[in-house]
């Protein structure tokens, strides 16, 4: 009889924190438990997490880390010593980790003092600043296995990695947003709430907004499309802080400068259910990342799973093999408002191409189901634990 795996995951964030990696961690834990894997989680000691755990009666989540410093490392070592874990799995990065270097040595300490095997998932290696890349290299050197969420990064990582490719594996992320079916009444309420026109093509943009997401380029492209006489409206599903965030303030100014006040609707923060419903009411999803579309993008995974025709950007010669232009996505050069406008016009006027991309997107998303992702993790853990 196969031994039941006992895994401890470490993540700085967990729902209801507004953090993509926290949402990812919750999804992964749910999938692993369906696979009959025993999972415990070490996370941050925050009031919102404590309240969420109590209200939802969630077990085996231990919010014991107040600050992710050297004392956090000692707390994790103590917890790991008491638990009979087969594998310790760290999710990296997290806004909660701040800039600490102490966490980088955790895999080495777990192996040296407790003989524990470790896995580290690196979610943002290729776009990290040099100092953060160094943190991840140290983590990787000390870990038994390194999981990358974008298969393009497998070729990039060994250039900095002494141990070579044998430690590295690719496991994709999935969508953190379930598909909610909206009825006709909800659709009517949507148009009333937003004031958007039923005659215009609705372009959806969503996710945490920072300068790397290309929203400024999208606004310029929307203005160009309007100038061609095509009726479009931009639905921005996100929370913008115009008072304290310089990029958000720049976006507000750009909307005014381009005279797009009646074309753009900003929702503010939405629940996952609301994001799903609003996506279903949209005709197109535009995600013009400055560094290109990759499989580590949770927003892209969500849009694909909803069967949306996604317009995004090339990844500088490193396009994912799974993302095929004009089959399951429409790709344009990053930072090019004119090319983005032409792509929007094409999708708005070519219904056959739009439907083809929608069907291709939905088919592709099946490769990134949480059931498959959980199975891939279980197989990785089993091999490390000697069960396979």
C-alpha positions as semicolon CSV with decimal commas, in nm:
position;residue;x (nm);y (nm);z (nm)
1;X;0,000;0,000;0,000
2;X;0,134;0,343;-0,098
3;X;0,239;0,556;0,197
4;X;0,032;0,873;0,238
5;X;0,253;1,174;0,173
6;X;0,285;1,438;0,444
7;X;0,381;1,777;0,299
8;X;0,444;2,116;0,460
9;X;0,401;2,420;0,233
10;X;0,536;2,764;0,325
11;X;0,378;3,076;0,177
12;X;0,386;3,436;0,296
13;X;0,031;3,493;0,173
14;X;-0,296;3,305;0,189
15;X;-0,657;3,412;0,127
16;X;-0,809;3,658;0,179
17;X;-0,483;3,848;0,110
18;X;-0,491;4,015;-0,231
19;X;-0,193;3,817;-0,350
20;X;-0,178;3,590;-0,655
21;X;0,069;3,347;-0,498
22;X;-0,150;3,321;-0,189
23;X;-0,445;3,227;-0,411
24;X;-0,224;2,982;-0,600
25;X;-0,119;2,820;-0,272
26;X;-0,481;2,774;-0,161
27;X;-0,568;2,612;-0,494
28;X;-0,266;2,383;-0,481
29;X;-0,349;2,269;-0,127
30;X;-0,707;2,195;-0,229
31;X;-0,590;1,988;-0,526
32;X;-0,334;1,795;-0,322
33;X;-0,592;1,705;-0,057
34;X;-0,816;1,567;-0,332
35;X;-0,517;1,351;-0,426
36;X;-0,507;1,213;-0,069
37;X;-0,194;1,408;0,026
38;X;-0,172;1,535;0,384
39;X;-0,084;1,906;0,364
40;X;0,002;2,162;0,631
41;X;0,069;2,529;0,560
42;X;0,290;2,780;0,741
43;X;0,185;3,137;0,663
44;X;0,176;3,491;0,799
45;X;0,013;3,582;1,129
46;X;-0,223;3,852;1,000
47;X;-0,565;3,948;1,133
48;X;-0,736;3,896;0,798
49;X;-0,593;3,544;0,763
50;X;-0,683;3,452;1,122
51;X;-1,039;3,573;1,070
52;X;-1,073;3,391;0,739
53;X;-0,949;3,062;0,885
54;X;-1,190;3,086;1,178
55;X;-1,493;3,182;0,968
56;X;-1,431;2,904;0,716
57;X;-1,320;2,641;0,968
58;X;-1,000;2,567;0,774
59;X;-0,769;2,312;0,931
60;X;-0,394;2,250;0,909
61;X;-0,311;2,610;0,824
62;X;-0,071;2,758;1,078
63;X;-0,038;3,140;1,071
64;X;0,266;3,148;1,300
65;X;0,498;3,397;1,127
66;X;0,460;3,760;1,235
67;X;0,766;3,884;1,048
68;X;0,968;3,693;0,790
69;X;1,309;3,751;0,947
70;X;1,569;3,530;1,115
71;X;1,321;3,444;1,391
72;X;1,079;3,318;1,125
73;X;1,348;3,074;1,010
74;X;1,383;2,943;1,368
75;X;1,004;2,907;1,397
76;X;0,988;2,709;1,072
77;X;1,274;2,482;1,182
78;X;1,098;2,418;1,513
79;X;0,766;2,344;1,339
80;X;0,935;2,115;1,084
81;X;1,116;1,927;1,362
82;X;0,786;1,848;1,533
83;X;0,602;1,743;1,215
84;X;0,680;1,418;1,037
85;X;0,691;1,580;0,697
86;X;0,824;1,405;0,389
87;X;0,881;1,730;0,199
88;X;0,897;2,101;0,285
89;X;0,779;2,317;-0,007
90;X;0,847;2,693;-0,018
91;X;0,658;2,933;-0,246
92;X;0,870;3,230;-0,355
93;X;0,842;3,528;-0,370
94;X;0,586;3,701;-0,150
95;X;0,534;4,065;-0,059
96;X;0,528;3,946;0,304
97;X;0,890;3,826;0,285
98;X;1,006;4,186;0,230
99;X;1,376;4,190;0,146
100;X;1,497;3,934;0,395
101;X;1,794;3,718;0,298
102;X;1,754;3,481;0,593
103;X;1,479;3,280;0,422
104;X;1,719;3,196;0,138
105;X;1,915;2,965;0,366
106;X;1,610;2,775;0,493
107;X;1,649;2,474;0,254
108;X;2,015;2,433;0,357
109;X;1,927;2,450;0,728
110;X;1,637;2,206;0,688
111;X;1,866;1,959;0,515
112;X;2,162;2,010;0,747
113;X;1,983;1,992;1,084
114;X;1,664;1,796;1,010
115;X;1,756;1,593;0,702
116;X;1,444;1,728;0,531
117;X;1,406;1,734;0,154
118;X;1,285;2,064;0,015
119;X;1,114;2,196;-0,297
120;X;1,106;2,563;-0,392
121;X;0,869;2,708;-0,651
122;X;1,005;3,023;-0,814
123;X;0,719;3,220;-0,966
124;X;0,900;3,524;-1,105
125;X;1,263;3,439;-1,174
126;X;1,303;3,594;-1,519
127;X;1,148;3,930;-1,423
128;X;1,320;3,963;-1,085
129;X;1,573;4,232;-1,002
130;X;1,936;4,107;-0,976
131;X;1,932;4,099;-0,594
132;X;1,612;3,897;-0,597
133;X;1,758;3,661;-0,858
134;X;2,048;3,603;-0,618
135;X;1,801;3,509;-0,342
136;X;1,638;3,259;-0,574
137;X;1,969;3,110;-0,685
138;X;2,065;3,052;-0,320
139;X;1,724;2,895;-0,256
140;X;1,766;2,671;-0,560
141;X;2,115;2,557;-0,465
142;X;1,995;2,447;-0,123
143;X;1,674;2,279;-0,240
144;X;1,622;1,922;-0,357
145;X;1,406;2,039;-0,649
146;X;1,325;2,372;-0,816
147;X;0,982;2,417;-0,975
148;X;0,943;2,684;-1,244
149;X;0,596;2,793;-1,353
150;X;0,700;2,899;-1,704
151;X;0,875;2,641;-1,923
152;X;1,068;2,917;-2,105
153;X;1,257;2,987;-1,782
154;X;1,407;2,637;-1,774
155;X;1,664;2,742;-2,035
156;X;1,737;3,070;-1,860
157;X;1,781;2,942;-1,506
158;X;2,078;2,703;-1,555
159;X;2,289;2,993;-1,684
160;X;2,296;3,110;-1,321
161;X;2,262;2,767;-1,164
162;X;2,566;2,557;-1,076
163;X;2,377;2,230;-1,015
164;X;2,239;2,213;-1,369
165;X;1,905;2,108;-1,509
166;X;1,847;1,789;-1,313
167;X;1,704;1,982;-1,019
168;X;1,464;2,183;-1,231
169;X;1,114;2,090;-1,344
170;X;0,821;2,276;-1,499
171;X;0,476;2,271;-1,339
172;X;0,232;2,531;-1,472
173;X;-0,005;2,744;-1,271
174;X;-0,381;2,737;-1,320
175;X;-0,657;2,993;-1,305
176;X;-0,734;3,130;-0,958
177;X;-1,080;3,234;-1,077
178;X;-1,357;2,975;-1,107
179;X;-1,608;3,008;-1,388
180;X;-1,941;3,143;-1,268
181;X;-2,240;3,126;-1,498
182;X;-2,423;3,459;-1,507
183;X;-2,792;3,479;-1,597
184;X;-2,968;3,742;-1,810
185;X;-3,077;3,944;-1,506
186;X;-2,717;3,971;-1,385
187;X;-2,611;4,080;-1,732
188;X;-2,872;4,355;-1,732
189;X;-2,756;4,464;-1,387
190;X;-2,397;4,472;-1,515
191;X;-2,483;4,718;-1,792
192;X;-2,683;4,933;-1,551
193;X;-2,402;4,937;-1,296
194;X;-2,123;5,017;-1,542
195;X;-2,314;5,234;-1,785
196;X;-2,146;5,048;-2,070
197;X;-2,319;5,027;-2,405
198;X;-2,458;4,697;-2,535
199;X;-2,371;4,809;-2,886
200;X;-2,000;4,862;-2,815
201;X;-1,738;4,586;-2,802
202;X;-1,625;4,549;-2,441
203;X;-1,252;4,502;-2,385
204;X;-1,166;4,352;-2,045
205;X;-0,844;4,423;-1,857
206;X;-0,793;4,287;-1,505
207;X;-0,543;4,201;-1,234
208;X;-0,311;4,397;-1,007
209;X;-0,200;4,707;-1,196
210;X;0,163;4,815;-1,219
211;X;0,379;4,954;-1,498
212;X;0,468;4,608;-1,632
213;X;0,105;4,535;-1,728
214;X;0,099;4,777;-2,022
215;X;-0,226;4,955;-1,933
216;X;-0,093;5,288;-2,060
217;X;-0,026;5,128;-2,399
218;X;-0,376;4,978;-2,402
219;X;-0,537;5,318;-2,338
220;X;-0,350;5,468;-2,633
221;X;-0,457;5,174;-2,851
222;X;-0,823;5,213;-2,749
223;X;-0,807;5,579;-2,852
224;X;-0,671;5,477;-3,195
225;X;-0,950;5,222;-3,240
226;X;-1,209;5,485;-3,153
227;X;-1,057;5,719;-3,410
228;X;-1,125;5,453;-3,675
229;X;-1,497;5,466;-3,596
230;X;-1,518;5,134;-3,411
231;X;-1,727;5,150;-3,094
232;X;-1,531;5,000;-2,804
233;X;-1,533;5,039;-2,428
234;X;-1,261;4,941;-2,183
235;X;-1,356;4,762;-1,862
236;X;-1,072;4,782;-1,607
237;X;-1,138;4,528;-1,332
238;X;-0,897;4,640;-1,065
239;X;-0,842;4,866;-0,767
240;X;-0,653;5,185;-0,855
241;X;-0,508;5,411;-0,589
242;X;-0,470;5,749;-0,753
243;X;-0,356;5,921;-0,434
244;X;-0,050;5,716;-0,335
245;X;0,047;5,513;-0,644
246;X;0,241;5,716;-0,902
247;X;0,165;5,480;-1,193
248;X;-0,205;5,474;-1,107
249;X;-0,207;5,855;-1,098
250;X;-0,040;5,853;-1,439
251;X;-0,314;5,625;-1,573
252;X;-0,583;5,862;-1,444
253;X;-0,411;6,157;-1,611
254;X;-0,373;5,963;-1,937
255;X;-0,745;5,877;-1,942
256;X;-0,820;6,248;-1,915
257;X;-0,559;6,353;-2,171
258;X;-0,692;6,101;-2,424
259;X;-1,051;6,205;-2,345
260;X;-1,151;5,848;-2,263
261;X;-1,358;5,928;-1,953
262;X;-1,678;5,794;-2,116
263;X;-1,498;5,500;-2,277
264;X;-1,324;5,360;-1,968
265;X;-1,499;5,210;-1,664
266;X;-1,291;5,119;-1,355
267;X;-1,469;4,872;-1,126
268;X;-1,251;4,888;-0,815
269;X;-1,177;4,566;-0,629
270;X;-1,397;4,272;-0,735
271;X;-1,450;3,930;-0,582
272;X;-1,339;3,632;-0,797
273;X;-1,706;3,559;-0,874
274;X;-1,760;3,915;-0,997
275;X;-1,442;3,901;-1,210
276;X;-1,569;3,580;-1,372
277;X;-1,910;3,725;-1,447
278;X;-1,769;4,052;-1,581
279;X;-1,529;3,854;-1,801
280;X;-1,822;3,657;-1,942
281;X;-1,994;3,984;-2,040
282;X;-1,683;4,107;-2,225
283;X;-1,608;4,047;-2,593
284;X;-1,226;4,062;-2,577
285;X;-0,958;4,043;-2,310
286;X;-0,647;4,260;-2,358
287;X;-0,339;4,182;-2,148
288;X;-0,048;4,370;-2,312
289;X;0,232;4,275;-2,071
290;X;0,554;4,469;-2,127
291;X;0,761;4,151;-2,094
292;X;0,524;3,931;-2,294
293;X;0,263;3,663;-2,235
294;X;0,391;3,366;-2,034
295;X;0,235;3,070;-1,858
296;X;0,313;3,215;-1,515
297;X;0,050;3,486;-1,562
298;X;-0,256;3,407;-1,350
299;X;-0,470;3,663;-1,534
300;X;-0,385;3,500;-1,867
301;X;-0,472;3,155;-1,729
302;X;-0,807;3,291;-1,606
303;X;-0,889;3,451;-1,940
304;X;-0,803;3,130;-2,129
305;X;-1,015;2,918;-1,895
306;X;-1,311;3,150;-1,962
307;X;-1,266;3,095;-2,335
308;X;-1,190;3,459;-2,408
309;X;-1,020;3,588;-2,720
310;X;-0,702;3,726;-2,559
311;X;-0,480;3,989;-2,716
312;X;-0,137;3,992;-2,554
313;X;0,229;4,047;-2,640
314;X;0,529;3,855;-2,768
315;X;0,783;3,755;-2,502
316;X;1,092;3,893;-2,675
317;X;1,169;3,589;-2,890
318;X;1,085;3,348;-2,608
319;X;0,716;3,291;-2,680
320;X;0,566;2,991;-2,506
321;X;0,527;2,687;-2,730
322;X;0,171;2,647;-2,601
323;X;0,063;3,003;-2,691
324;X;0,011;2,999;-3,068
325;X;-0,063;3,326;-3,244
326;X;-0,404;3,338;-3,414
327;X;-0,490;2,989;-3,283
328;X;-0,546;3,036;-2,908
329;X;-0,425;3,394;-2,862
330;X;-0,345;3,704;-3,067
331;X;0,008;3,835;-3,009
332;X;0,154;4,178;-3,088
333;X;0,489;4,345;-3,007
334;X;0,499;4,485;-2,654
335;X;0,473;4,860;-2,608
336;X;0,336;4,911;-2,960
337;X;0,001;5,093;-2,934
338;X;-0,054;5,092;-3,311
339;X;-0,008;4,714;-3,340
340;X;-0,233;4,662;-3,037
341;X;-0,500;4,885;-3,195
342;X;-0,483;4,686;-3,519
343;X;-0,527;4,361;-3,324
344;X;-0,831;4,500;-3,140
345;X;-0,982;4,613;-3,472
346;X;-0,919;4,267;-3,621
347;X;-1,090;4,084;-3,335
348;X;-1,381;4,331;-3,337
349;X;-1,448;4,286;-3,709
350;X;-1,349;3,923;-3,778
351;X;-1,600;3,704;-3,594
352;X;-1,459;3,381;-3,740
353;X;-1,109;3,455;-3,608
354;X;-1,249;3,559;-3,270
355;X;-1,445;3,234;-3,235
356;X;-1,141;3,030;-3,345
357;X;-0,922;3,194;-3,080
358;X;-1,193;3,151;-2,813
359;X;-1,220;2,778;-2,885
360;X;-0,842;2,740;-2,892
361;X;-0,807;2,927;-2,562
362;X;-1,059;2,706;-2,385
363;X;-0,897;2,387;-2,520
364;X;-0,553;2,504;-2,407
365;X;-0,679;2,588;-2,058
366;X;-0,764;2,220;-1,999
367;X;-0,390;2,149;-1,986
368;X;-0,368;2,376;-1,681
369;X;-0,644;2,232;-1,463
370;X;-0,573;2,219;-1,089
371;X;-0,632;1,843;-1,092
372;X;-0,342;1,801;-1,336
373;X;-0,125;2,048;-1,145
374;X;-0,189;1,863;-0,817
375;X;-0,104;1,529;-0,982
376;X;0,225;1,669;-1,111
377;X;0,315;1,791;-0,762
378;X;0,220;1,459;-0,604
379;X;0,442;1,273;-0,850
380;X;0,731;1,510;-0,774
381;X;0,687;1,464;-0,398
382;X;0,659;1,086;-0,434
383;X;0,984;1,063;-0,627
384;X;1,166;1,276;-0,374
385;X;1,022;1,078;-0,085
386;X;1,118;0,749;-0,249
387;X;0,759;0,632;-0,306
388;X;0,816;0,591;-0,681
